[in-house]
Amino acid sequence: MIRTLIVDDDYRIAKAHASSIRRIEPFVPVGEAHSLAEARAMVRTTHPDLLLLDLYLPDGNGLDLISGLRGDHHQPDFIVITAARDIDSVRRAIRLGAVYYLVKPFGFAQLREELTAYQRLRDGLSEADVANQETVDALYGLLRGPAKRAGERRLPTTMAQVLTTVRESVEPLSATGVAERLGISRATAQRYLADLVRRGLADLSLNYGTAGRPEHRYHATT
C-alpha cells in the first residue's frame, strides 16, 4: 500500500485525483489538503509515502512544504501536479527531489503511467541492498518512467533481438543468459537490457538465491 496525500487548492480537482488513485493499486488516498498549513498538518497526522503536490496554494508555493520537511524522519516523496509551466518552478522541483512534474491538464492514463513508474522505483529500491552501477542505471531508468516511444518497430536490430529473447523465456533472464542465447557479449546485453527498462519494455528484479551479490534478472512488460 502506497499512502498518498493530495495537495490541491481546488476541491473538485483534489477529489478527482483521489478518485483516480483509488483505481490504481496499490495507491490509497489518505487525505486531501487545500493549503500549505493544512498540508503540513496532514503530513504529520497521516504519514503519507507520496504527495501529489500542486504549486499554487492560497498561502504559498507547494514547494515550500517540501523545503520545510527536509530532515524530517518521515519525508514523503512527491510528484508535482500543477499548471505552473515556468522553468524556475521546474528547476526548483527537481532540486528538491520531485519524482516527476505533471503539467495540467492531463488524462488518467498519464497519471497512471507515472504512478506505476514510481511504484516500480519503490519496489526496486526495497529489493536492492547494495547498488552497483548496473543497479543504479536500472533504477534511474525506472525513475524516468516508461519512455514515450514511437514503437518497437524502430528498435535497433540487436535491441529488438534482446527483447524477443526476454519475451520468449519462461523465466526471467540475466544479462549473461541473454548474451549466451544471442552470442553477444554480456556488456552488450546489459546495455540493451538497461535501455529496455528505460523504455518501459522490460522490468528488473533481483535474485537473492545464491550467495554474494544479487543477480539482476529481466522479464518483458508487454
C-alpha positions as CSV (number, residue, x, y, z in Angstrom):
1,M,0.0,0.0,0.0
2,I,1.3,3.4,-1.0
3,R,-0.3,6.1,1.2
4,T,-0.9,9.2,-0.9
5,L,-1.8,12.7,0.2
6,I,-3.3,15.0,-2.4
7,V,-2.5,18.7,-2.0
8,D,-4.5,21.0,-4.3
9,D,-6.4,24.2,-3.7
10,D,-9.3,23.2,-5.9
11,Y,-11.6,20.9,-4.0
12,R,-13.0,19.4,-7.2
13,I,-9.6,18.6,-8.7
14,A,-8.4,17.1,-5.4
15,K,-11.5,14.8,-5.3
16,A,-10.9,13.8,-8.9
17,H,-7.3,12.9,-8.1
18,A,-8.4,10.8,-5.1
19,S,-11.0,9.0,-7.3
20,S,-8.3,8.3,-9.9
21,I,-5.8,7.0,-7.2
22,R,-8.4,4.5,-6.0
23,R,-8.3,2.9,-9.4
24,I,-4.5,2.4,-9.3
25,E,-3.3,-0.3,-7.0
26,P,-1.5,-0.2,-4.5
27,F,-2.1,3.5,-4.1
28,V,-4.5,4.6,-1.4
29,P,-5.5,8.3,-0.8
30,V,-5.2,9.2,2.9
31,G,-6.4,12.8,2.6
32,E,-6.9,16.0,0.7
33,A,-5.2,19.3,1.7
34,H,-6.1,22.6,0.2
35,S,-3.5,24.9,1.7
36,L,0.1,24.8,2.9
37,A,-1.0,24.9,6.5
38,E,-3.5,22.1,6.0
39,A,-0.9,20.0,4.1
40,R,1.7,20.4,6.9
41,A,-0.8,19.3,9.5
42,M,-1.9,16.3,7.4
43,V,1.6,15.2,6.7
44,R,2.2,15.0,10.4
45,T,-1.0,13.0,11.1
46,T,-1.3,10.8,8.0
47,H,2.4,10.0,7.4
48,P,2.0,9.6,3.6
49,D,4.5,7.9,1.4
50,L,3.7,10.2,-1.6
51,L,2.4,13.7,-2.1
52,L,0.6,14.7,-5.3
53,L,1.5,18.4,-4.9
54,D,0.1,21.5,-6.5
55,L,2.2,24.6,-6.5
56,Y,-0.4,27.3,-6.5
57,L,-1.8,27.3,-3.0
58,P,-3.6,30.2,-1.2
59,D,-1.0,30.6,1.5
60,G,2.2,29.9,-0.6
61,N,4.0,27.7,-3.0
62,G,3.6,24.0,-2.7
63,L,7.4,23.5,-2.9
64,D,7.7,25.5,0.4
65,L,6.1,22.5,2.0
66,I,8.9,20.2,0.8
67,S,11.6,22.6,1.9
68,G,10.1,22.7,5.4
69,L,10.0,18.9,5.5
70,R,13.7,18.4,4.8
71,G,15.4,16.5,7.5
72,D,12.2,15.1,9.0
73,H,12.2,11.5,10.0
74,H,9.3,10.7,7.6
75,Q,9.8,12.8,4.5
76,P,7.4,11.7,1.7
77,D,8.3,11.5,-1.9
78,F,6.3,13.9,-4.1
79,I,5.0,14.3,-7.7
80,V,4.3,17.9,-8.8
81,I,0.8,18.3,-10.4
82,T,0.4,21.9,-11.4
83,A,-0.4,24.4,-14.1
84,A,2.9,26.2,-13.5
85,R,5.0,26.0,-16.7
86,D,7.9,28.3,-15.8
87,I,11.3,26.8,-15.8
88,D,12.2,28.2,-12.4
89,S,9.4,26.1,-10.9
90,V,10.6,23.0,-12.7
91,R,14.2,23.6,-11.7
92,R,13.3,24.1,-8.1
93,A,11.1,21.0,-8.1
94,I,14.0,18.9,-9.5
95,R,16.4,20.3,-6.9
96,L,14.0,19.4,-4.1
97,G,13.7,15.8,-5.4
98,A,10.5,15.7,-7.3
99,V,9.8,12.2,-8.7
100,Y,8.0,13.8,-11.7
101,Y,6.4,17.0,-12.8
102,L,3.0,16.8,-14.4
103,V,1.6,19.8,-16.1
104,K,-2.2,20.3,-16.0
105,P,-4.3,19.3,-17.8
106,F,-3.6,15.6,-18.2
107,G,-5.5,12.4,-18.5
108,F,-5.9,9.4,-16.3
109,A,-3.6,7.3,-18.5
110,Q,-0.7,9.7,-17.9
111,L,-1.3,9.8,-14.2
112,R,-1.4,6.0,-14.0
113,E,1.8,5.7,-16.1
114,E,3.8,8.0,-13.8
115,L,2.4,6.4,-10.6
116,T,3.2,2.9,-12.0
117,A,6.8,4.1,-12.8
118,Y,7.1,5.4,-9.2
119,Q,5.8,2.1,-7.8
120,R,8.4,0.2,-9.8
121,L,11.1,2.5,-8.5
122,R,10.0,1.9,-4.9
123,D,10.0,-1.9,-5.5
124,G,13.4,-1.7,-7.0
125,L,14.8,0.3,-4.1
126,S,13.3,-2.0,-1.5
127,E,14.9,-5.1,-3.2
128,A,18.4,-3.6,-3.5
129,D,20.8,-3.8,-0.6
130,V,23.9,-2.7,-2.4
131,A,23.9,-0.7,-5.6
132,N,26.5,-1.3,-8.2
133,Q,26.4,0.7,-11.4
134,E,24.1,-1.8,-13.1
135,T,21.5,-1.4,-10.3
136,V,21.8,2.4,-10.3
137,D,21.3,2.6,-14.1
138,A,18.2,0.4,-13.9
139,L,16.7,2.3,-11.0
140,Y,17.2,5.7,-12.7
141,G,15.6,4.2,-15.8
142,L,12.5,3.3,-13.6
143,L,12.5,6.8,-12.2
144,R,12.2,8.3,-15.7
145,G,9.1,6.2,-16.2
146,P,8.1,4.4,-19.4
147,A,9.5,6.2,-22.4
148,K,7.2,7.9,-24.9
149,R,8.4,5.5,-27.5
150,A,7.5,5.7,-31.2
151,G,7.1,1.9,-31.3
152,E,9.0,-1.3,-31.2
153,R,9.5,-1.4,-34.9
154,R,12.1,1.4,-34.6
155,L,14.2,-0.5,-32.0
156,P,17.8,-1.2,-33.1
157,T,18.2,-4.7,-34.5
158,T,20.2,-6.1,-31.6
159,M,18.0,-4.5,-29.0
160,A,14.9,-6.0,-30.7
161,Q,16.6,-9.4,-30.6
162,V,17.3,-8.9,-26.9
163,L,13.7,-8.0,-26.2
164,T,12.4,-11.0,-28.2
165,T,14.8,-13.3,-26.2
166,V,13.5,-12.0,-22.9
167,R,9.9,-12.3,-24.1
168,E,10.3,-15.9,-25.2
169,S,11.9,-17.0,-22.0
170,V,9.7,-18.8,-19.5
171,E,11.8,-17.5,-16.6
172,P,13.4,-14.0,-16.1
173,L,16.8,-13.8,-17.7
174,S,20.1,-12.4,-16.6
175,A,22.4,-10.4,-18.9
176,T,24.6,-13.4,-19.0
177,G,21.7,-15.6,-20.1
178,V,20.7,-13.2,-22.8
179,A,24.3,-13.0,-24.0
180,E,24.7,-16.7,-24.2
181,R,21.5,-17.2,-26.2
182,L,22.3,-14.5,-28.7
183,G,26.1,-15.0,-29.0
184,I,26.9,-11.4,-27.9
185,S,29.0,-10.1,-25.0
186,R,27.5,-9.7,-21.6
187,A,28.3,-6.0,-21.6
188,T,26.3,-5.5,-24.8
189,A,23.4,-7.5,-23.5
190,Q,23.4,-5.5,-20.3
191,R,23.5,-2.2,-22.2
192,Y,20.4,-3.1,-24.2
193,L,18.6,-4.6,-21.2
194,A,19.1,-1.3,-19.3
195,D,17.7,0.6,-22.3
196,L,14.7,-1.7,-22.5
197,V,14.0,-0.9,-18.8
198,R,14.2,2.8,-19.5
199,R,11.8,2.4,-22.4
200,G,9.3,0.5,-20.2
201,L,9.6,-2.7,-22.3
202,A,11.4,-4.7,-19.6
203,D,11.4,-4.9,-15.8
204,L,14.3,-5.5,-13.4
205,S,14.1,-7.9,-10.5
206,L,16.9,-9.1,-8.1
207,N,17.5,-12.8,-7.4
208,Y,18.9,-13.4,-3.9
209,G,19.0,-17.2,-4.4
210,T,22.8,-17.5,-4.4
211,A,25.5,-16.3,-2.1
212,G,27.1,-13.0,-2.7
213,R,25.9,-10.1,-4.9
214,P,22.2,-10.5,-6.0
215,E,21.8,-11.3,-9.7
216,H,19.9,-8.9,-11.9
217,R,17.1,-10.6,-13.9
218,Y,14.8,-9.2,-16.6
219,H,11.4,-10.0,-17.9
220,A,9.3,-8.3,-20.6
221,T,6.5,-6.0,-19.6
222,T,4.5,-6.4,-22.8
